[in-house]
Amino acid sequence: MHSGAPSRRSAARRCWRPTKGLRAWANLPNNLEVNRAKNNFHLQQLNAATCSSDGTSPQPAPAGFDVHQGTGSGLCNGLAATASWKFADHGEPGTNDTAEIHITGGCSLNVSGNLQGGNFQAHDGR
C-alpha cells in the first residue's frame, strides 16, 4: 500500500495517518494505491470514510478512534474497480495492527490480517 501526500491538507480533516505505506482521510482529498499480486489499484473517488473505536486499543484510544473504514472507486490494472478497506491501530509497536482490503472489478483482491511490518498510528488532524 502506498499513498502520496494530499495536495490540500488544510481543506480536509485528517482522520488516519499510518507511519508507513498509506494515508487516509475522513473526507477529500484522498489518495490510496494498492499494489499486490501483480495488481495495481488507484483510488479515484472516495465514496465513504468513517473513524471509530473497536475497543481493542488502549482505552481511550489516544486519537479518539483506532479504526478507519472506507469505500471508493478507481482503476485496477487500468479497468474500473471498487474497493473497501478497514485499517485498525491496536497500539504499539504495531504487531497487532490489522488491515483488510477488498477490490473487485478490474481485478479481484481480498487480503486481511495483521501487519507483517510497519505500524499504523491514528492521529486526529483537527
C-alpha positions as CSV (number, residue, x, y, z in Angstrom):
1,M,0.0,0.0,0.0
2,H,1.3,3.4,-0.8
3,S,-0.1,6.9,-0.8
4,G,1.0,10.3,-1.7
5,A,0.5,13.4,0.4
6,P,-2.7,15.3,0.0
7,S,-2.5,18.4,-2.1
8,R,-4.9,20.5,0.0
9,R,-4.0,19.4,3.6
10,S,-5.9,22.3,5.2
11,A,-9.1,21.6,3.3
12,A,-9.7,18.2,4.9
13,R,-9.9,16.8,8.4
14,R,-7.2,14.2,8.8
15,C,-8.5,11.0,10.2
16,W,-5.8,8.5,9.9
17,R,-2.0,8.7,9.3
18,P,-0.2,5.3,9.4
19,T,3.5,5.7,9.7
20,K,4.3,3.8,6.6
21,G,2.6,2.9,3.4
22,L,-0.7,4.9,3.3
23,R,-2.5,8.0,4.3
24,A,-6.3,8.0,4.6
25,W,-8.6,11.0,5.4
26,A,-12.2,11.2,6.6
27,N,-13.0,13.3,3.6
28,L,-11.3,14.6,0.4
29,P,-8.7,14.9,-0.7
30,N,-7.6,11.3,-0.6
31,N,-5.1,9.0,-2.2
32,L,-4.9,5.2,-1.9
33,E,-2.8,2.9,-4.0
34,V,-2.6,-0.9,-3.5
35,N,0.0,-3.0,-5.2
36,R,-0.3,-6.7,-4.6
37,A,0.0,-9.9,-6.6
38,K,0.7,-8.1,-9.9
39,N,-2.4,-5.9,-9.4
40,N,-2.3,-2.1,-9.2
41,F,-5.3,-0.2,-7.8
42,H,-5.5,3.6,-7.6
43,L,-8.4,5.3,-5.7
44,Q,-10.0,8.0,-7.8
45,Q,-13.2,8.7,-5.8
46,L,-13.7,8.3,-2.1
47,N,-17.3,7.3,-1.5
48,A,-17.4,7.0,2.3
49,A,-15.0,7.1,5.2
50,T,-15.5,6.7,8.9
51,C,-13.4,6.8,12.1
52,S,-14.4,4.7,15.1
53,S,-13.1,2.7,18.0
54,D,-13.4,-1.1,18.2
55,G,-12.4,-1.3,21.8
56,T,-9.2,-3.3,21.1
57,S,-6.7,-0.4,21.5
58,P,-5.7,1.0,24.8
59,Q,-8.7,2.9,26.1
60,P,-9.3,5.6,25.5
61,A,-7.7,5.5,22.1
62,P,-5.1,8.4,22.0
63,A,-6.7,9.9,18.9
64,G,-10.3,9.2,20.0
65,F,-10.6,6.4,17.4
66,D,-8.5,3.5,16.3
67,V,-10.3,2.2,13.1
68,H,-10.6,3.8,9.7
69,Q,-13.0,2.2,7.2
70,G,-13.8,3.4,3.7
71,T,-15.1,2.6,0.3
72,G,-14.3,4.1,-3.1
73,S,-13.9,3.6,-6.8
74,G,-10.9,3.8,-9.1
75,L,-8.9,1.8,-11.5
76,C,-7.2,-1.6,-11.1
77,N,-4.9,-2.6,-13.9
78,G,-6.4,0.3,-15.9
79,L,-10.0,-1.0,-15.5
80,A,-12.9,0.3,-13.4
81,A,-12.9,-1.2,-9.9
82,T,-14.3,-0.6,-6.4
83,A,-12.6,-1.0,-3.1
84,S,-13.4,-1.3,0.6
85,W,-10.9,-1.2,3.4
86,K,-10.6,-1.3,7.2
87,F,-7.4,-0.3,8.9
88,A,-7.0,-0.7,12.7
89,D,-4.4,0.7,15.1
90,H,-4.1,-1.6,18.0
91,G,-1.3,0.1,19.9
92,E,2.4,-0.1,19.9
93,P,4.6,-1.5,18.5
94,G,2.1,-2.3,15.6
95,T,2.3,-6.1,15.7
96,N,-1.5,-6.2,16.5
97,D,-2.4,-3.6,13.8
98,T,-4.7,-5.0,11.1
99,A,-5.6,-4.3,7.5
100,E,-8.4,-5.6,5.4
101,I,-8.8,-4.7,1.7
102,H,-11.3,-5.9,-0.8
103,I,-11.1,-4.9,-4.5
104,T,-13.5,-6.0,-7.3
105,G,-13.8,-5.1,-10.9
106,G,-10.6,-4.6,-12.9
107,C,-9.0,-7.1,-10.5
108,S,-10.0,-9.2,-7.7
109,L,-8.2,-8.9,-4.4
110,N,-9.1,-9.9,-0.9
111,V,-6.5,-9.5,1.9
112,S,-6.8,-9.3,5.6
113,G,-4.7,-9.9,8.7
114,N,-2.1,-8.4,11.0
115,L,0.6,-6.2,9.5
116,Q,3.8,-8.1,8.8
117,G,5.9,-5.0,9.3
118,G,5.3,-1.3,10.0
119,N,2.9,0.4,12.3
120,F,-0.4,2.1,11.9
121,Q,-0.8,5.3,14.0
122,A,-4.2,7.0,14.2
123,H,-4.0,10.8,14.5
124,D,-6.8,13.3,14.9
125,G,-5.9,16.1,12.5
126,R,-8.4,18.7,13.5
